[in-house]
Each structure stands twice: as C-alpha cells, then as structure tokens.
Amino acid sequence: MGSNKKRQQKSWVSRAFIALLVTGLSAAGAKCGLERGLKELGLDLGGDRPRPSPSSGQSGSASPPKAAPPKSAPPKGTASSRPPAPSPHLELGVPVRTAARSARAEAAASDDHLMIKPQYALSYNRSRNVANWVSWRLDAASFGDAPRHRGKFLADGALPEGWYRVQHDDYTGSGFDRGHMVRSEERTRTPDDNKATFLLTNILPQRHELNAGPWLRLEEACQELAQKERRVLFLVAGGLFDERERPATIGKGVWVPDAFFKIAVVLEPGQGPEDIGPATRVIAVVMPNETGILDQGWGQYRTTVDEIERRAGYDFLTALPEAAQRTLEARVDDGPASGR
C-alpha cells in the first residue's frame, strides 16, 4: 500500500470517525442538531434513515463521505490521540475505498453504505445485494450458551426504505450455501446476538465445499485463539469479485463472489489496539469460491493484506500508525494453521 495514498486519506478517515460518533448518538429528538452538526463537518447523513433490525435493535448506519480526501495529513499520533472508534468492531479503523474504486463509484454512495450493529459493522453494496466487508471483534466473552437460531435467515429491516432486502428464498435451490461472515458460533452470548448473525446482510453465497472446508477450519482456528488462548481478534471478511461484464447472480440479483477474504489481527492476552506493532500476528487469506476444496486446510490460502486491498478496492486497518500498516500489510502469516 503506497504511503502517499495513506497520508492523503488520514484526515478524511478521522473526519469520518467523528461523523460516525455523531450518528451513533442519534435519536428522534436530535434529528435537526445531528444534520446541522454533519453539515458543519462537511458530511451528509443522506436521505435514508436506518430502521430497527429484526434481531438486534437499532442499527446505526450512514453513507461514507463523498468529498475527496484533503491534500494535507494530520500529524502522526499514538493510539491515545486518535478519535474514539464508533464501534468496538471498528477499533482498527473504518475500511476506506481506494482512490481508483472511489472515482468509479463516486455517484454510488449506496454501494458503500455503512451499518453499525451491536454485534458487528458492515459496508453494504446495494448494486450487489451483499456486504462489501463485515468487521467484528472476537474474544472469549463473545461465546456463551445461547442456542443457534432456528428457522429462516432474516431480511435486514435496517436497510434504507426502498432498497431490496435479500430474502431466505433468494438462496433456495441456487447451489450455494448461505455463508456467514460473522459465524453463528461466534455470537452465542445472548439469543439476540446469535440471531443477528442470520441477517442476510451478514451472508454471502458460498460453495458448500468452501463453507464446510477451509473457511470453516479458519473459523475454528479463530474460535480456539479467542476461547481457549484468551486472545482478542479483530476480523474483517467479505467477497472478492473479478471485473466481469456479467457477474454470476442468484435469486433477485444477489452477486456471487469469485473468492472470499478474511483478515484477523490477533492480540496477545491483556493487549489492546494500542499495543499493535510490527510483531503483531495478522492472518490474511483469500479462498476460491469453488468446488473440490472440502478437505483442504486454510493455511495454504495465506496471503498479504496488501493483496486483499488490491483485489477488494479497500484500505484496511486504517486506524493503525502508517509504519505499522506498512509492515503488517506486507507480511504473510507463518503461525500455526490450527483448526481441525
């Protein structure tokens, strides 16, 4: 990831954090003050208001700012000098579209629609009817005795009015699994936490051989790190799409990814985001969305965050100091590839 690009985006990302903090405090009586405050920041909340999620209560959402990043960057600071994160699931930063992707999608803010829920955060793509990425925090406290949700997967009522809300039946008979980004087993503290993972904004079409094969084994490895080894993980995952004129779709226009990515920043017991440095373990993988891989392990799909950023069109780990980003994003993980 080029250092010039990251410097150009630092100020923009900070302003986005502040705006998201404002939106996180929204209430019916604060509508006028909220919109006025966003205008003073040079940002726009947009015409759509989030509606309550069927499983997780109110879900804050806002479209990212359309303004180009300022030319100047603020002085580099430490973790304590950064604005507070708008969500525990975004402590390592809100992923930001790279310059080329932003230019192509400047008129389509609905293709990068930020939604913040108690259980995770995501960027939703209205054109593709799937998330661009889903981001979440995982630790031992994420696990409990709540049962797995039974019944159909759920349309997300927090999407703006007038948007198509993917239905359970869009996947029926398609040949693809309803693939969780945030795994059901990673949200078992309460029934509402688990139910939130079945919202279809957290789901993308996955081949069964991927979903039950190396993808599952990496999920199990992350659970072991969090639950047994008491690590704190910050994860982001999503689909990757080749540039094709006619993408593969299922149901009513749900795009099928060509591959999937996952990034996991693994902290030692007792560490927090301020402790992330060049020695921090970062797992980055890209797995093909194809058949014939059911028995494969996840370790062979390791890559760099830089490569994921190139293919996804997003800059990840944006809240980390630039020097740490350069080191961590260029390195391929060589830690143990656990998981059954």
Secondary structure, 3 states (H helix, E strand, C coil): CCHHHHHHHHHHHHHHHHHHHHHHCCCHHHHHHHHHHHHHCCCCCCCCCCCCECCCECCEEECCCCCCCCCCCCCCCCHHHCCCCCCHHHCCCCCEECHHHHHHCCCCHHHHEEEECCCCEEEEECCCCEEEEEEEEECHHHCCCCCCCCCCCECCCCCCCCCCCCCHHHCCCCCCEEEECCCHHHCCCCHHHHHHCCEHHHEEEECHHHHCCHHHHHHHHHHHHHHHCCCEEEEEEEEECCCCCCCCEECCCEECCCEEEEEEEEECCCCCHHHCCCCCEEEEEEEECCCCCCCCCCHHHECCHHHHHHHHCEECCCCCCHHHHHHHHCCCCCCCCCCC
